[in-house]
Amino acid sequence: MVAEDGHQETSAITSVEWKDLKPETFGLNLAEGKAILKDIQQIAIRRQASAFLEHYRQCSHGGRRRASKGYHDMSVRTVFGCLKVKSPRLHHCGCQPDEAKTFSPLAELLPDHTTPELLFLETKWASLMSYGLTTQLLEDVLLMGEPLNAFTIRRHVWDVAERLEQELGEEQDCFIEGCQRDWDKLPAPNGPLTVGIDGGYVRCRRKQGQFEVIAGKSILAFKREPEEKPELSGRCFAFVQTYDEKPKRRLFELLQSHGLPANQQVAFLSDGGEDVRNVQLYLHPEAEQLLDRFHVTMRMTVLKQIAKGLPEQVGEEGDQYELRPRGLDDPESVKWYLWHGNVFQALNELQGREMDWDGAVFETENETARKLLQGVEKLHTYVERNQLFIPNYGERYRNGERIATGFVESAVNQVISKRMVKHQRMGWSQRGAHLLLQIRTRVLDEEWENTFRRWYPAFRPEAEAKNAA
């Protein structure tokens, strides 16, 4: 090492001896590379710590040299192993009043005794795979001198996610600012932004049952000005509905991440649940809430499946009438009306079908007909409650606009199911699932490295990141 004044210092590190050349001895193996890097890291840390502490040994105000209370070995976890460095505890100078008599500069610099690089890798991979697999991966690749603990990684995930939660602004009932006159003066915006919201269920910890996790994804239709570096058009978010206290703020920040001006169109697609719909209210002046076509069609498909179990004909001989074809044909007319946005006729049709099937149940006392009647009643109630949010699906489809949340179904699978449901035996607490999802969504959106770069300005400079890529 060469200091700024030109002084050179040479230190011995691990030596490697090569004998006969074989495929398994060609070049450095992983263990040899780890040993060399660990020794270099130890030398670099000691040198950096010495220069850092020398700056604090002299009071910046009075100029007096601070007295030392003693040293202790501080363990620092890095990507090149867990290393020890001498950390002195210095006395505060008497020229400046302070509540504490002594302080430790290195402990204040690294309160968690973990470097940001290792913290980044732990949280990133823990969001993509189980905590146990994360420990195995890091132990195989990095220079871990001692076995990693899954509980330690989970604690780091929670601590980092809590930092994200603290950065999130306060919850508000309304996020709309300005007036129409100001919005009309804005330049032409980008294409419409579609935000789909759906839910999934996660196994609860320590007790039977599940809790709901809300996930969503936003997709921008197009941008008027092309960018040098194209960004992901789709961004995702997720939260545990019964735990999160700032769901509207979270969704608002998602909209703001697209650089959304007040005059840009936003379409929210959801299944019609009141809890999800309340999150979407008063977020944007040009927002419209739409009922997802998929959930409407799914209910009609259920009716057709029930109708397949009906008898072909009922009634006495000479006075028989068809029952199954009637049950199969009924949903088609309702579907046609809803496709064209004619909710009034769809409700009239459903009301008439309720009366018809009520009579059929009374005459035949058929259990399948009773189930079909219940399904028609539920569909009638569902359409009636969401009638203000049913658009002309056919017109939107012909204009190339989204009418269903198929892209959200894939987002729910990617954000929730792959990490918390499929092939996973782990039970989750609401807090643990919510905090992990905040990191996972940022990792999937390729924003996690930028988040660390914002917290630690010298972390992986963008020029180095491009060269590494």
C-alpha positions in Angstrom: 0.0 0.0 0.0 1.1 3.5 -0.8 0.1 6.4 1.4 -0.6 9.9 0.2 2.9 11.0 1.4 4.4 8.3 -0.8 5.3 5.9 2.1 5.0 2.3 1.0 4.0 -0.6 3.2 4.2 -4.2 2.3 2.3 -7.0 4.0 2.3 -10.7 3.5 -1.0 -12.5 2.6 -1.9 -16.0 2.0 0.4 -17.9 -0.3 -0.7 -20.4 -3.0 1.4 -23.3 -4.1 0.8 -25.0 -7.5 2.0 -28.5 -8.2 0.8 -30.7 -11.1 -1.6 -29.0 -13.5 -4.9 -30.8 -13.5 -8.4 -29.6 -14.3 -9.2 -29.2 -10.6 -6.0 -27.2 -10.0 -6.2 -24.9 -13.0 -6.2 -21.4 -11.6 -7.4 -20.4 -8.2 -10.2 -22.4 -6.6 -12.9 -20.8 -4.5 -11.2 -21.5 -1.2 -7.9 -20.0 -2.3 -9.6 -16.9 -3.7 -11.5 -16.4 -0.5 -8.3 -16.7 1.6 -6.5 -14.1 -0.5 -9.4 -11.7 -0.5 -10.0 -12.0 3.2 -6.4 -11.2 4.0 -6.5 -8.1 1.7 -9.8 -7.1 3.3 -8.3 -7.3 6.8 -5.3 -5.1 5.8 -7.5 -2.6 4.1 -9.9 -2.4 7.1 -7.2 -1.9 9.6 -5.6 0.8 7.4 -8.9 2.7 6.9 -9.9 2.4 10.5 -6.5 3.8 11.6 -6.8 6.8 9.3 -10.5 7.3 10.3 -9.7 7.2 14.1 -6.7 9.6 13.7 -9.2 12.3 12.6 -11.2 11.9 15.8 -8.3 11.8 18.2 -8.0 15.6 18.1 -10.9 17.9 19.1 -12.0 19.9 16.0 -13.0 22.8 18.3 -10.3 23.2 21.0 -7.5 21.4 19.2 -6.8 19.3 22.2 -6.0 15.6 21.8 -8.7 13.4 23.2 -7.8 10.8 25.9 -8.6 7.2 25.2 -10.6 5.1 27.7 -9.4 1.8 26.1 -9.9 -0.5 23.2 -12.2 -3.4 22.4 -12.3 -5.7 19.4 -15.3 -4.9 17.2 -16.5 -7.5 14.8 -17.4 -6.2 11.3 -19.3 -8.4 8.9 -18.2 -7.8 5.3 -18.7 -9.6 2.0 -15.1 -10.9 2.5 -15.7 -12.4 5.9 -16.3 -11.4 9.5 -13.2 -9.4 10.6 -12.1 -7.8 13.9 -10.8 -4.3 14.2 -9.6 -2.5 17.3 -12.2 0.1 18.3 -11.1 2.7 20.9 -13.5 4.6 23.1 -12.5 8.3 23.3 -13.3 10.9 25.9 -15.3 14.0 24.8 -13.3 17.2 25.0 -14.3 19.6 27.8 -14.7 22.6 25.5 -18.0 21.2 24.2 -20.7 20.0 26.6 -22.0 16.5 25.9 -24.3 14.1 27.9 -22.0 11.1 27.3 -18.5 11.2 28.6 -17.1 8.9 26.0 -17.9 7.7 22.4 -16.7 5.1 20.0 -16.3 6.5 16.4 -16.2 3.1 14.7 -19.4 1.9 16.5 -21.2 5.1 15.4 -20.0 4.6 11.8 -21.2 1.0 11.7 -24.0 0.7 14.3 -25.1 -2.7 12.9 -21.5 -3.9 12.5 -22.4 -4.8 8.9 -21.2 -3.2 5.7 -23.9 -1.9 3.3 -22.6 -4.2 0.6 -23.3 -7.3 2.7 -26.6 -5.9 3.9 -27.7 -5.3 0.3 -26.9 -8.9 -0.7 -28.6 -10.3 2.3 -31.9 -8.4 1.8 -31.9 -8.8 -2.0 -31.6 -12.6 -2.0 -33.8 -13.0 1.1 -36.6 -11.3 -0.9 -36.1 -13.7 -3.8 -35.8 -17.0 -1.9 -36.2 -18.4 1.6 -34.1 -17.3 4.5 -32.5 -20.8 4.7 -31.5 -20.9 1.0 -30.2 -17.3 1.3 -27.8 -18.4 4.1 -26.6 -21.4 2.0 -26.0 -19.2 -1.1 -24.0 -16.5 0.8 -22.0 -19.1 2.6 -21.0 -20.8 -0.6 -20.2 -17.7 -2.5 -18.9 -15.2 0.1 -16.1 -15.4 2.6 -18.2 -16.2 5.6 -15.8 -17.2 8.4 -18.6 -18.5 10.5 -22.0 -20.0 9.6 -24.7 -17.5 8.8 -28.0 -17.5 10.8 -31.3 -17.2 9.1 -32.7 -15.3 12.0 -30.0 -12.7 11.6 -30.8 -12.2 8.0 -34.5 -11.9 8.8 -33.7 -9.3 11.4 -31.7 -7.3 8.9 -34.6 -7.6 6.4 -37.0 -6.2 9.0 -34.6 -3.4 10.0 -34.0 -2.2 6.4 -37.8 -2.5 5.6 -38.6 -0.4 8.7 -36.3 2.2 7.3 -38.3 2.3 4.1 -41.5 2.5 6.1 -40.2 5.5 8.1 -39.4 7.3 4.8 -43.0 6.9 3.6 -45.0 10.1 4.0 -48.0 10.5 6.2 -51.4 9.0 5.1 -53.9 11.4 3.7 -57.6 11.2 2.7 -57.0 13.2 -0.5 -53.9 13.6 -2.6 -55.3 15.9 -5.3 -53.8 19.4 -5.4 -54.5 22.4 -7.7 -57.5 23.1 -9.9 -58.6 22.4 -13.4 -57.3 25.7 -14.7 -53.7 24.8 -13.7 -54.1 21.2 -15.0 -55.1 22.5 -18.5 -51.9 24.4 -18.8 -49.7 21.4 -18.4 -48.1 19.9 -21.6 -49.4 16.8 -23.2 -48.9 13.8 -20.9 -47.7 10.3 -21.7 -50.1 7.5 -22.5 -52.7 6.3 -20.0 -51.5 4.5 -16.9 -53.4 1.4 -16.0 -53.2 0.2 -12.4 -54.5 -3.3 -11.5 -55.1 -4.4 -8.0 -55.8 -7.9 -6.7 -55.3 -10.0 -3.7 -53.7 -13.3 -2.6 -53.7 -15.3 0.7 -50.7 -16.3 2.8 -50.6 -18.9 5.5 -50.7 -17.4 9.0 -48.0 -18.2 11.5 -48.5 -20.3 14.7 -52.2 -20.7 14.0 -54.5 -22.0 11.3 -55.9 -19.7 8.8 -54.7 -17.2 6.3 -54.6 -13.4 5.8 -54.9 -11.4 2.7 -52.1 -9.6 0.9 -53.0 -6.9 -1.7 -50.8 -6.6 -4.7 -50.9 -4.4 -7.7 -49.1 -3.5 -10.9 -49.0 -0.4 -13.0 -48.4 -0.3 -16.7 -47.8 2.8 -18.8 -49.2 2.6 -22.3 -46.4 4.7 -24.0 -44.0 7.6 -23.5 -44.0 10.6 -25.8 -40.3 11.2 -25.4 -38.0 8.2 -25.7 -35.4 7.8 -23.0 -31.7 6.9 -23.3 -32.1 4.1 -20.8 -35.6 2.5 -21.1 -37.2 1.9 -17.7 -39.5 -0.9 -16.7 -43.0 0.1 -17.8 -44.6 -2.0 -15.1 -44.0 -1.3 -11.4 -45.5 -3.4 -8.6 -46.5 -2.8 -5.0 -47.9 -5.0 -2.2 -49.0 -4.6 1.4 -50.8 -6.6 4.1 -54.3 -5.1 4.2 -54.9 -5.6 7.9 -51.4 -4.4 8.9 -50.6 -1.5 6.7 -51.6 1.9 8.0 -50.6 3.9 4.9 -52.1 2.0 1.9 -53.2 5.1 0.0 -49.8 6.8 0.5 -48.2 3.6 -0.8 -50.3 3.6 -4.0 -49.8 7.4 -4.4 -46.0 6.9 -4.3 -46.3 4.3 -7.0 -48.1 6.8 -9.2 -45.5 9.4 -8.5 -42.7 7.0 -9.5 -44.0 7.3 -13.1 -43.6 11.0 -12.9 -47.4 11.3 -13.2 -48.7 14.9 -14.1 -52.1 15.9 -13.0 -53.6 15.8 -16.5 -52.6 12.2 -17.3 -55.3 9.5 -17.5 -55.2 6.8 -14.9 -57.5 3.7 -14.9 -57.8 1.6 -11.8 -59.0 -2.0 -12.4 -60.1 -4.1 -9.4 -62.5 -6.9 -8.4 -65.0 -4.5 -6.9 -64.1 -5.0 -3.2 -64.8 -1.9 -1.1 -61.6 -2.1 0.8 -59.5 -2.1 -2.4 -61.7 0.6 -4.0 -61.3 2.9 -1.0 -57.6 2.9 -1.5 -58.0 4.3 -5.0 -60.2 7.3 -4.0 -58.9 10.9 -4.3 -55.4 9.9 -5.6 -55.5 11.6 -9.0 -57.8 14.1 -10.7 -58.0 12.1 -14.0 -58.5 8.7 -12.4 -61.4 6.4 -13.2 -62.3 3.2 -11.4 -63.4 0.2 -13.4 -64.7 -3.2 -12.6 -62.4 -5.9 -13.9 -64.0 -7.8 -16.8 -62.3 -11.0 -15.6 -64.2 -11.1 -12.3 -67.5 -10.5 -14.0 -66.9 -13.3 -16.6 -65.7 -15.7 -13.9 -69.0 -15.5 -12.0 -70.9 -16.2 -15.2 -68.7 -19.2 -15.9 -69.5 -20.6 -12.5 -73.2 -20.3 -13.3 -72.7 -22.3 -16.6 -70.8 -25.0 -14.7 -73.6 -25.3 -12.2 -76.2 -25.5 -15.1 -74.4 -28.5 -16.6 -75.6 -30.5 -13.6 -79.3 -29.8 -14.3 -81.5 -32.5 -15.8 -82.2 -32.1 -19.5 -85.9 -31.9 -19.1 -88.3 -31.8 -16.2 -92.1 -32.1 -15.7 -94.6 -34.9 -16.3 -95.0 -36.6 -19.6 -96.7 -34.4 -22.1 -95.9 -31.3 -20.0 -92.1 -31.3 -20.1 -89.8 -28.4 -20.7 -86.1 -28.0 -21.1 -84.1 -27.0 -18.0 -80.4 -27.5 -18.8 -80.3 -25.6 -22.1 -82.1 -22.8 -20.4 -79.6 -22.6 -17.6 -76.7 -22.6 -20.1 -78.2 -19.9 -22.3 -79.2 -17.5 -19.5 -75.7 -16.1 -18.7 -75.0 -15.3 -22.4 -77.5 -12.5 -22.7 -76.3 -10.9 -19.4 -72.7 -11.2 -20.6 -73.7 -9.5 -23.9 -75.4 -6.5 -22.2 -72.4 -6.0 -19.8 -69.9 -6.3 -22.7 -71.7 -3.2 -24.3 -72.0 -1.4 -21.0 -75.8 -1.7 -20.8 -76.0 -2.3 -17.1 -79.7 -1.3 -16.9 -80.8 -4.2 -19.3 -78.4 -6.6 -17.6 -80.0 -5.9 -14.2 -83.5 -6.4 -15.7 -82.4 -9.6 -17.3 -81.0 -10.9 -14.0 -84.1 -9.9 -12.1 -86.2 -11.8 -14.7 -84.0 -14.9 -14.4 -84.3 -14.8 -10.6 -88.1 -15.0 -10.9 -87.9 -17.8 -13.5 -85.5 -19.9 -11.4 -87.4 -19.3 -8.3 -90.4 -20.8 -10.0 -88.3 -23.7 -11.3 -87.1 -24.5 -7.8 -90.6 -24.4 -6.5 -91.8 -26.8 -9.2 -88.9 -29.3 -9.4 -87.4 -29.0 -5.9 -84.1 -29.7 -7.7 -81.0 -29.0 -5.5 -78.9 -28.0 -8.5 -81.6 -25.5 -9.6 -81.5 -24.1 -6.1 -77.7 -23.6 -6.3 -78.2 -21.9 -9.7 -80.8 -19.5 -8.2 -78.4 -18.6 -5.4 -75.6 -17.9 -8.0 -77.9 -15.7 -10.1 -78.9 -13.7 -6.9 -75.3 -13.2 -6.0 -74.4 -12.1 -9.5 -77.4 -9.6 -9.5 -76.1 -8.1 -6.2 -72.5 -7.9 -7.5 -73.6 -6.1 -10.7 -75.9 -3.8 -8.8 -73.2 -2.7 -6.3 -70.7 -2.1 -9.1 -72.9 -0.7 -11.8 -71.2 2.7 -11.6 -67.9 1.1 -12.4 -68.9 -1.0 -15.4 -67.7 0.6 -18.7 -68.4 -0.3 -22.3 -65.9 -3.1 -22.4 -66.4 -3.6 -26.1 -65.5 0.0 -26.9 -62.4 -0.1 -24.6 -61.3 -3.4 -26.2 -61.6 -2.0 -29.7 -59.6 1.1 -28.7 -56.8 -1.1 -27.4 -57.4 -0.2 -23.7 -57.2 -2.8 -20.9 -60.4 -4.3 -19.6 -59.1 -7.1 -17.4 -56.4 -7.6 -14.7 -54.6 -10.6 -16.3 -51.3 -8.7 -15.9 -52.1 -8.3 -12.2 -52.7 -12.1 -11.8 -49.2 -12.6 -13.0 -48.0 -9.9 -10.6 -49.7 -11.6 -7.6 -48.0 -14.9 -8.6 -44.6 -13.2 -9.0 -44.8 -11.0 -5.9 -46.7 -13.2 -3.4 -47.0 -16.8 -4.5 -43.5 -17.6 -5.6 -42.0 -16.4 -2.4 -44.7 -17.1 0.3 -47.1 -19.7 -1.0 -45.8 -22.2 -3.6 -43.5 -25.0 -2.2 -43.2 -23.0 1.0 -44.0 -24.5 4.4 -43.3 -21.4 6.3 -46.0 -19.6 8.2 -45.9 -15.8 8.2 -46.8 -13.0 10.6 -48.5 -10.0 9.1 -45.6 -7.8 10.0 -43.0 -10.1 8.6 -44.8 -10.6 5.3 -45.5 -6.9 4.9 -41.9 -5.8 5.5 -40.5 -8.5 3.2 -42.8 -7.5 0.5 -41.6 -3.9 0.6 -38.1 -5.1 -0.3 -39.3 -7.7 -2.8 -41.3 -5.3 -4.9 -38.3 -3.0 -5.1 -36.0 -5.8 -6.1 -38.4 -6.9 -8.8 -38.7 -3.4 -10.0 -34.9 -3.1 -10.2 -34.9 -0.2 -7.8 -33.2 -1.8 -4.8 -29.7 -0.8 -5.8 -30.8 2.8 -6.3 -32.4 2.8 -2.9 -29.0 1.8 -1.3 -27.2 4.3 -3.5 -29.6 7.0 -2.1 -28.8 5.9 1.5 -25.1 5.5 0.9 -23.9 7.8 -1.9 -20.6 6.0 -2.4 -22.3 2.6 -2.7 -21.7 1.0 -6.1 -21.3 4.1 -8.2 -23.3 3.9 -11.4 -20.2 4.0 -13.6 -18.8 0.9 -11.8 -22.2 -0.8 -12.0 -22.4 -0.3 -15.7 -18.9 -1.7 -16.2 -19.7 -4.7 -14.0 -22.8 -5.4 -16.1 
